[in-house]
Amino acid sequence: MSRDGPDRGSASIWLLACCALLLAVAYAGTVRAAAVVVRHRAESTADLAALAAAGQIGVSEGVCAAAARIAAANGAIVRRCQPALAPGGRSGSVTVRLAMRLRLPVVGSSEVVASARAGRDAVVP
């Protein structure tokens, strides 16, 4: 059995191909995981911004300003803030829609959009 046949060195080619495939799969998994983390972060930021805005209903006129402060502190931009106040102005709900930038190497950047709604009930004495 001679080792100088036509297949000499083919194992190293197969090893390199398998390693390249493994790296490609690992990179794809990492990119997907990063995208999921940013999406969850955007959803949490939208929830928190909506709660902050709802907390200002009946207290101050800066309902959407509170949402914008929370969003900016978490790296997002408020795209829409829509308060729906009750006739007395002491209760209502707020819908917040925000965007967060996702930057991935090689793939590029994208915008993740999330929305949330929170409300405040009128206090009955």
Phi and psi restraints in degrees (value plus and minus 20) as a CYANA .aco file:
   2 SER   PHI    -114.7   -74.7
   2 SER   PSI     122.5   162.5
   3 ARG   PHI    -113.1   -73.1
   3 ARG   PSI     -18.4    21.6
   4 ASP   PHI    -119.6   -79.6
   4 ASP   PSI      12.2    52.2
   5 GLY   PHI    -100.2   -60.2
   5 GLY   PSI    -195.7  -155.7
   6 PRO   PHI     -90.8   -50.8
   6 PRO   PSI     -34.9     5.1
   7 ASP   PHI    -114.1   -74.1
   7 ASP   PSI     -13.0    27.0
   8 ARG   PHI     -83.9   -43.9
   8 ARG   PSI     105.5   145.5
   9 GLY   PHI      68.9   108.9
   9 GLY   PSI     -20.9    19.1
  10 SER   PHI     -91.0   -51.0
  10 SER   PSI     -45.4    -5.4
  11 ALA   PHI     -84.7   -44.7
  11 ALA   PSI     -56.0   -16.0
  12 SER   PHI     -89.4   -49.4
  12 SER   PSI     -53.4   -13.4
  13 ILE   PHI     -86.6   -46.6
  13 ILE   PSI     -64.6   -24.6
  14 TRP   PHI     -83.6   -43.6
  14 TRP   PSI     -59.8   -19.8
  15 LEU   PHI     -83.1   -43.1
  15 LEU   PSI     -64.1   -24.1
  16 LEU   PHI     -83.9   -43.9
  16 LEU   PSI     -60.7   -20.7
  17 ALA   PHI     -85.1   -45.1
  17 ALA   PSI     -61.9   -21.9
  18 CYS   PHI     -86.6   -46.6
  18 CYS   PSI     -59.2   -19.2
  19 CYS   PHI     -85.2   -45.2
  19 CYS   PSI     -60.9   -20.9
  20 ALA   PHI     -83.9   -43.9
  20 ALA   PSI     -61.1   -21.1
  21 LEU   PHI     -84.3   -44.3
  21 LEU   PSI     -62.6   -22.6
  22 LEU   PHI     -82.4   -42.4
  22 LEU   PSI     -61.6   -21.6
  23 LEU   PHI     -85.5   -45.5
  23 LEU   PSI     -58.9   -18.9
  24 ALA   PHI     -85.0   -45.0
  24 ALA   PSI     -62.4   -22.4
  25 VAL   PHI     -86.4   -46.4
  25 VAL   PSI     -60.4   -20.4
  26 ALA   PHI     -85.2   -45.2
  26 ALA   PSI     -60.2   -20.2
  27 TYR   PHI     -85.6   -45.6
  27 TYR   PSI     -63.8   -23.8
  28 ALA   PHI     -81.5   -41.5
  28 ALA   PSI     -60.6   -20.6
  29 GLY   PHI     -85.1   -45.1
  29 GLY   PSI     -58.7   -18.7
  30 THR   PHI     -86.8   -46.8
  30 THR   PSI     -62.9   -22.9
  31 VAL   PHI     -83.0   -43.0
  31 VAL   PSI     -63.4   -23.4
  32 ARG   PHI     -83.7   -43.7
  32 ARG   PSI     -63.3   -23.3
  33 ALA   PHI     -83.6   -43.6
  33 ALA   PSI     -60.5   -20.5
  34 ALA   PHI     -84.3   -44.3
  34 ALA   PSI     -59.7   -19.7
  35 ALA   PHI     -85.4   -45.4
  35 ALA   PSI     -59.7   -19.7
  36 VAL   PHI     -86.6   -46.6
  36 VAL   PSI     -59.7   -19.7
  37 VAL   PHI     -84.0   -44.0
  37 VAL   PSI     -63.1   -23.1
  38 VAL   PHI     -86.1   -46.1
  38 VAL   PSI     -57.9   -17.9
  39 ARG   PHI     -83.2   -43.2
  39 ARG   PSI     -64.3   -24.3
  40 HIS   PHI     -85.5   -45.5
  40 HIS   PSI     -57.6   -17.6
  41 ARG   PHI     -85.5   -45.5
  41 ARG   PSI     -60.5   -20.5
  42 ALA   PHI     -84.7   -44.7
  42 ALA   PSI     -61.1   -21.1
  43 GLU   PHI     -85.5   -45.5
  43 GLU   PSI     -60.5   -20.5
  44 SER   PHI     -86.0   -46.0
  44 SER   PSI     -59.8   -19.8
  45 THR   PHI     -84.8   -44.8
  45 THR   PSI     -60.1   -20.1
  46 ALA   PHI     -83.7   -43.7
  46 ALA   PSI     -62.1   -22.1
  47 ASP   PHI     -80.6   -40.6
  47 ASP   PSI     -66.6   -26.6
  48 LEU   PHI     -87.0   -47.0
  48 LEU   PSI     -59.5   -19.5
  49 ALA   PHI     -85.7   -45.7
  49 ALA   PSI     -60.0   -20.0
  50 ALA   PHI     -85.7   -45.7
  50 ALA   PSI     -59.6   -19.6
  51 LEU   PHI     -86.1   -46.1
  51 LEU   PSI     -59.7   -19.7
  52 ALA   PHI     -84.6   -44.6
  52 ALA   PSI     -60.9   -20.9
  53 ALA   PHI     -86.9   -46.9
  53 ALA   PSI     -62.3   -22.3
  54 ALA   PHI     -84.9   -44.9
  54 ALA   PSI     -51.3   -11.3
  55 GLY   PHI     -86.7   -46.7
  55 GLY   PSI     -39.7     0.3
  56 GLN   PHI    -112.0   -72.0
  56 GLN   PSI     -26.8    13.2
  57 ILE   PHI     -85.2   -45.2
  57 ILE   PSI     107.1   147.1
  58 GLY   PHI      60.2   100.2
  58 GLY   PSI     -25.1    14.9
  59 VAL   PHI    -126.4   -86.4
  59 VAL   PSI     -65.8   -25.8
  60 SER   PHI    -166.6  -126.6
  60 SER   PSI     151.5   191.5
  61 GLU   PHI    -104.5   -64.5
  61 GLU   PSI     -32.1     7.9
  62 GLY   PHI    -108.2   -68.2
  62 GLY   PSI      33.5    73.5
  63 VAL   PHI     -84.0   -44.0
  63 VAL   PSI     -71.0   -31.0
  64 CYS   PHI     -96.0   -56.0
  64 CYS   PSI     -44.5    -4.5
  65 ALA   PHI     -86.0   -46.0
  65 ALA   PSI     -56.2   -16.2
  66 ALA   PHI     -84.9   -44.9
  66 ALA   PSI     -60.6   -20.6
  67 ALA   PHI     -85.2   -45.2
  67 ALA   PSI     -60.4   -20.4
  68 ALA   PHI     -85.7   -45.7
  68 ALA   PSI     -58.2   -18.2
  69 ARG   PHI     -84.0   -44.0
  69 ARG   PSI     -64.9   -24.9
  70 ILE   PHI     -85.3   -45.3
  70 ILE   PSI     -62.9   -22.9
  71 ALA   PHI     -83.0   -43.0
  71 ALA   PSI     -64.3   -24.3
  72 ALA   PHI     -84.5   -44.5
  72 ALA   PSI     -57.3   -17.3
  73 ALA   PHI     -85.5   -45.5
  73 ALA   PSI     -43.4    -3.4
  74 ASN   PHI    -124.2   -84.2
  74 ASN   PSI      -9.2    30.8
  75 GLY   PHI      61.8   101.8
  75 GLY   PSI       5.6    45.6
  76 ALA   PHI    -142.1  -102.1
  76 ALA   PSI     146.9   186.9
  77 ILE   PHI    -143.8  -103.8
  77 ILE   PSI     111.1   151.1
  78 VAL   PHI     -95.4   -55.4
  78 VAL   PSI     101.0   141.0
  79 ARG   PHI    -109.6   -69.6
  79 ARG   PSI     -54.5   -14.5
  80 ARG   PHI    -172.1  -132.1
  80 ARG   PSI     116.0   156.0
  81 CYS   PHI    -152.8  -112.8
  81 CYS   PSI      96.2   136.2
  82 GLN   PHI    -145.4  -105.4
  82 GLN   PSI      76.8   116.8
  83 PRO   PHI     -99.9   -59.9
  83 PRO   PSI     122.3   162.3
  84 ALA   PHI    -144.4  -104.4
  84 ALA   PSI      75.2   115.2
  85 LEU   PHI    -110.5   -70.5
  85 LEU   PSI     128.1   168.1
  86 ALA   PHI     -91.7   -51.7
  86 ALA   PSI     143.8   183.8
  87 PRO   PHI     -74.4   -34.4
  87 PRO   PSI     -54.4   -14.4
  88 GLY   PHI     -98.9   -58.9
  88 GLY   PSI     -36.6     3.4
  89 GLY   PHI      60.1   100.1
  89 GLY   PSI     -16.5    23.5
  90 ARG   PHI    -118.5   -78.5
  90 ARG   PSI     -28.5    11.5
  91 SER   PHI    -163.6  -123.6
  91 SER   PSI     147.9   187.9
  92 GLY   PHI     133.9   173.9
  92 GLY   PSI    -184.5  -144.5
  93 SER   PHI    -160.0  -120.0
  93 SER   PSI     142.9   182.9
  94 VAL   PHI    -153.4  -113.4
  94 VAL   PSI     112.2   152.2
  95 THR   PHI    -129.3   -89.3
  95 THR   PSI     105.5   145.5
  96 VAL   PHI    -138.0   -98.0
  96 VAL   PSI     112.0   152.0
  97 ARG   PHI    -143.7  -103.7
  97 ARG   PSI     105.1   145.1
  98 LEU   PHI    -152.6  -112.6
  98 LEU   PSI     145.1   185.1
  99 ALA   PHI    -148.4  -108.4
  99 ALA   PSI     123.1   163.1
 100 MET   PHI    -151.0  -111.0
 100 MET   PSI     116.9   156.9
 101 ARG   PHI    -103.6   -63.6
 101 ARG   PSI     113.3   153.3
 102 LEU   PHI    -132.3   -92.3
 102 LEU   PSI      99.9   139.9
 103 ARG   PHI    -135.3   -95.3
 103 ARG   PSI     101.4   141.4
 104 LEU   PHI    -144.0  -104.0
 104 LEU   PSI     117.8   157.8
 105 PRO   PHI     -85.7   -45.7
 105 PRO   PSI     124.2   164.2
 106 VAL   PHI      50.5    90.5
 106 VAL   PSI     -65.4   -25.4
 107 VAL   PHI     -93.6   -53.6
 107 VAL   PSI     -57.9   -17.9
 108 GLY   PHI      91.2   131.2
 108 GLY   PSI    -178.0  -138.0
 109 SER   PHI    -140.6  -100.6
 109 SER   PSI     136.5   176.5
 110 SER   PHI    -167.8  -127.8
 110 SER   PSI     147.3   187.3
 111 GLU   PHI    -132.2   -92.2
 111 GLU   PSI     109.0   149.0
 112 VAL   PHI    -122.0   -82.0
 112 VAL   PSI     106.9   146.9
 113 VAL   PHI    -132.0   -92.0
 113 VAL   PSI     116.0   156.0
 114 ALA   PHI    -159.4  -119.4
 114 ALA   PSI     133.0   173.0
 115 SER   PHI    -158.7  -118.7
 115 SER   PSI     135.5   175.5
 116 ALA   PHI    -171.7  -131.7
 116 ALA   PSI     138.2   178.2
 117 ARG   PHI    -153.4  -113.4
 117 ARG   PSI     114.9   154.9
 118 ALA   PHI    -159.9  -119.9
 118 ALA   PSI     135.9   175.9
 119 GLY   PHI    -161.3  -121.3
 119 GLY   PSI     151.8   191.8
 120 ARG   PHI    -156.2  -116.2
 120 ARG   PSI     106.8   146.8
 121 ASP   PHI    -106.3   -66.3
 121 ASP   PSI     132.4   172.4
 122 ALA   PHI     -89.1   -49.1
 122 ALA   PSI     119.8   159.8
 123 VAL   PHI    -104.5   -64.5
 123 VAL   PSI     103.9   143.9
 124 VAL   PHI    -115.4   -75.4
 124 VAL   PSI     101.8   141.8
